[in-house]
Amino acid sequence: MPRNTALLSTEFLETAKKRVSAIPGRTESDLRRATSDLYYALFHRVCEALIEPIGVVFDSNPFKEMYRTLYRIPDHGFLEKRCKEVKGHSFSDAISAFANQIAVMKNKRELADYDPLATFVISGIENDVQVVTSVLENFNLADPIERVRFAYFVSLKGRKAE
């Protein structure tokens, strides 16, 4: 049951790379799934950042429930909206680039998953793999406190004052 907190994001990235490098036999659906995998690598890295402060010691059912609850907080639409608002909130260049790439890849994922007329070319997907790899590496090198602050900024919906 215990998992490395960065494992799912890493696995999605590695799966995208495998889909892109599947020669011969690479299909349109491989390119579409690779695009989706790249978005989910970024999305799951946000989820992983949310749980960084609590660690991963699955010693009790209440801990597991808290872990799952925190991990599942992000909403795709709200996440994209907040990622577009990152500028002006004193995040580093690495975090800002990560946020920008989430918004870019979410739109590409929606095309890949829902638009049967969208076309995907290998060179574009290969470029996306390189960019996502780079922004993930830089995000992972960013200050841990800033990563967590960003994750909560893009995940938590504020309550309106009454």
C-alpha positions as a printed Julia matrix, in Angstrom:
162×3 Matrix{Float64}:
   0.0    0.0     0.0
   2.68   2.62    0.78
   3.76   4.47   -2.33
   6.44   7.01   -3.05
   4.62  10.37   -3.12
   6.04  11.21   -6.54
   5.37   7.8    -8.03
   2.11   8.35   -9.93
   3.33  11.53  -11.61
   6.55   9.77  -12.58
   4.67   6.72  -13.84
   2.36   8.84  -16.02
   5.38  10.61  -17.52
   7.17   7.33  -18.19
   4.03   5.84  -19.75
   3.75   8.83  -22.1
   7.38   8.36  -23.14
   6.76   4.67  -23.87
   3.69   5.44  -25.96
   5.62   7.99  -28.03
   8.59   5.69  -28.57
   6.48   2.65  -29.54
   7.9    2.11  -33.02
   6.67   0.34  -35.07
   3.01   0.19  -34.35
   2.42   3.6   -32.81
  -1.2    4.6   -33.41
  -3.26   7.77  -33.23
  -4.66   6.51  -29.94
  -1.09   6.14  -28.59
  -0.46   9.83  -29.36
  -3.76  10.83  -27.78
  -3.11   8.74  -24.66
   0.44  10.12  -24.4
  -1.01  13.63  -24.42
  -3.47  12.67  -21.7
  -0.71  10.94  -19.7
   1.4   14.11  -19.81
  -1.43  16.16  -18.35
  -2.03  13.56  -15.65
   1.67  13.55  -14.75
   1.34  17.26  -13.95
  -2.04  16.89  -12.25
  -0.85  14.09   -9.99
   2.27  16.06   -9.07
  -0.04  18.74   -7.66
  -1.9   16.06   -5.69
   1.42  14.72   -4.42
   2.5   18.2    -3.33
  -0.68  18.5    -1.27
   0.29  15.51    0.84
   4.03  16.28    1.11
   3.68  17.86    4.58
   2.1   14.74    6.1
   4.47  12.17    4.63
   3.51   8.63    3.69
   3.38   6.48    6.8
   0.24   4.4     6.34
   0.03   3.38    9.99
  -3.72   3.69   10.53
  -7.05   3.87    8.75
  -7.62   7.51    9.82
  -4.26   8.44    8.3
  -5.13   6.64    5.05
  -8.47   8.44    4.9
  -6.81  11.84    5.48
  -4.21  11.02    2.81
  -6.89  10.09    0.28
  -8.96  13.16    1.11
  -6.06  15.58    0.64
  -4.87  13.81   -2.52
  -8.31  14.08   -4.1
  -8.89  17.79   -3.42
  -7.89  19.19   -6.84
 -10.68  19.81   -9.35
  -9.49  19.92  -12.96
 -11.44  23.05  -13.96
 -10.59  25.03  -10.83
  -6.96  23.92  -11.07
  -6.7   25.27  -14.62
  -8.37  28.56  -13.62
  -6.01  29.08  -10.69
  -2.95  28.1   -12.74
  -3.82  30.97  -15.09
  -3.89  33.3   -12.06
  -0.46  32.34  -10.68
   1.29  35.4   -12.05
   1.15  38.17   -9.48
   1.15  35.76   -6.55
   4.92  35.75   -5.97
   5.7   32.24   -7.16
   9.12  31.4    -8.6
   9.73  31.01  -12.33
   9.81  27.22  -11.92
   6.38  27.19  -10.28
   4.96  29.68  -12.8
   6.22  27.57  -15.71
   4.7   24.46  -14.11
   1.35  26.25  -13.71
   1.41  27.46  -17.3
   2.13  23.96  -18.57
  -0.78  22.52  -16.59
  -3.16  24.9   -18.38
  -1.6   24.12  -21.77
  -1.71  20.36  -21.27
  -5.25  20.38  -19.87
  -6.47  21.93  -23.11
  -4.48  19.44  -25.17
  -5.8   16.56  -23.05
  -9.37  17.66  -23.67
  -8.73  17.66  -27.42
  -7.05  14.26  -27.2
  -9.81  12.72  -25.12
 -12.92  14.36  -26.55
 -12.33  15.69  -30.09
 -12.3   12.89  -32.67
 -11.31  15.37  -35.41
  -8.22  16.7   -33.62
  -4.95  15.5   -35.13
  -1.75  14.79  -33.27
   1.72  14.62  -34.78
   4.64  12.79  -33.26
   6.93  15.84  -33.29
   4.41  17.84  -31.28
   3.98  15.08  -28.71
   7.75  14.6   -28.46
   8.1   18.32  -27.77
   5.39  18.11  -25.11
   7.26  15.21  -23.47
  10.42  17.33  -23.3
   8.62  20.37  -21.91
   6.65  18.41  -19.31
   9.8   16.54  -18.26
  11.61  19.84  -17.8
   8.86  21.6   -15.84
   8.41  18.55  -13.59
  12.16  18.43  -12.89
  12.21  22.14  -12.07
   9.08  21.84   -9.92
  10.7   19.0    -7.99
  13.79  21.17   -7.42
  11.73  24.13   -6.18
  11.53  24.93   -2.49
   9.27  22.32   -0.85
   7.32  24.99    1.03
   6.64  26.83   -2.23
   5.5   23.59   -3.91
   3.0   22.99   -1.13
   1.86  26.63   -1.12
   1.29  26.42   -4.88
  -0.6   23.11   -4.57
  -2.97  24.59   -2.01
  -3.32  27.83   -4.01
  -4.5   25.95   -7.1
  -6.57  23.36   -5.23
  -8.5   25.01   -2.42
 -11.63  26.94   -3.19
 -12.06  29.86   -0.82
 -15.26  30.44    1.04
 -17.15  33.61    0.3
 -17.6   36.03    3.16
 -21.15  36.24    4.41
